[in-house]
Amino acid sequence: MSKATEEVWTAERIEALKQSRRAVKSYLSKWGLTFLDAEYVVQETYLQATRKIDSFDPERGSFAEWINAVAVNQARSMVRAHNSRAKTD
């Protein structure tokens, strides 16, 4: 891991990411998503967080809040895509 990457992915942020997994999956179950769909959203959240880490602004909220917002956006995208496919079937 490079020095710059180590500075971005602090132990606190890594822990928030790990804890978000449970919270995100719990939240998504309320949407009626299957276990596999929830796992998919969590993985996409991790990928998106890695790509967009530079957009995190601690003045706008905590890292945990940011990662949860990323997860909700990923879930919404997945639900929209699923609904779109259902309409064409």
C-alpha atoms as one frame of an Amber mdcrd trajectory, in Angstrom:
protein
   0.000   0.000   0.000   1.420   3.379  -0.951   1.946   6.142   1.588  -0.890
   8.205   0.040  -3.250   5.219   0.207  -2.336   4.597   3.846  -3.197   8.199
   4.679  -6.599   7.920   2.985  -7.543   4.519   4.395  -6.958   5.084   8.099
  -7.750   2.403  10.653 -10.838   4.388  11.661 -12.123   4.457   8.094 -11.440
   0.776   7.544 -13.359  -0.010  10.734 -16.257   2.220   9.604 -16.276   0.368
   6.298 -16.427  -3.005   8.071 -19.199  -1.856  10.387 -21.149  -0.408   7.489
 -21.512  -3.901   6.029 -23.917  -4.969   8.789 -25.795  -1.677   8.837 -26.146
  -1.591   5.061 -27.350  -5.178   4.837 -29.859  -4.567   7.631 -31.109  -1.421
   5.926 -31.394  -3.178   2.571 -33.371  -6.060   4.040 -36.065  -3.490   4.854
 -36.193  -2.723   1.124 -36.942  -6.382   0.467 -33.594  -7.135  -1.176 -32.373
 -10.694  -1.116 -29.194 -11.690   0.709 -27.325 -11.874  -2.605 -28.591  -8.468
  -3.710 -27.501  -6.962  -0.407 -24.056  -8.556  -0.767 -23.811  -7.144  -4.277
 -24.664  -3.648  -3.043 -22.089  -3.905  -0.253 -19.387  -4.921  -2.729 -20.353
  -2.135  -5.132 -20.288   0.279  -2.195 -16.724  -0.745  -1.362 -15.654  -0.323
  -4.977 -17.344   3.063  -5.287 -15.852   4.223  -1.985 -12.404   3.259  -3.227
 -12.931   5.142  -6.497 -14.496   8.227  -4.895 -12.565   8.506  -1.624 -11.294
  11.923  -2.706 -14.870  13.229  -2.622 -15.160  12.533   1.120 -15.318  15.840
   2.987 -15.084  15.542   6.788 -16.634  18.998   7.127 -19.883  17.630   5.655
 -20.126  14.609   7.961 -18.395  11.559   9.322 -16.848   8.852   7.187 -19.520
   6.413   8.387 -22.258   8.777   7.201 -20.515   9.170   3.847 -20.137   5.424
   3.332 -23.793   4.875   4.230 -24.823   7.509   1.675 -22.712   5.718  -0.944
 -24.456   2.452  -0.034 -27.936   3.968  -0.294 -27.086   5.392  -3.713 -25.776
   2.010  -4.852 -28.951   0.318  -3.596 -31.164   2.826  -5.377 -29.249   2.244
  -8.602 -29.669  -1.507  -8.263 -33.405  -1.225  -7.525 -33.884   1.104 -10.518
 -32.024  -1.317 -12.777 -34.058  -4.243 -11.445 -37.348  -2.368 -11.960 -36.282
  -1.366 -15.448 -35.529  -4.986 -16.380 -38.838  -6.133 -14.874 -40.748  -3.702
 -17.109 -39.070  -5.024 -20.248 -39.669  -8.699 -19.402
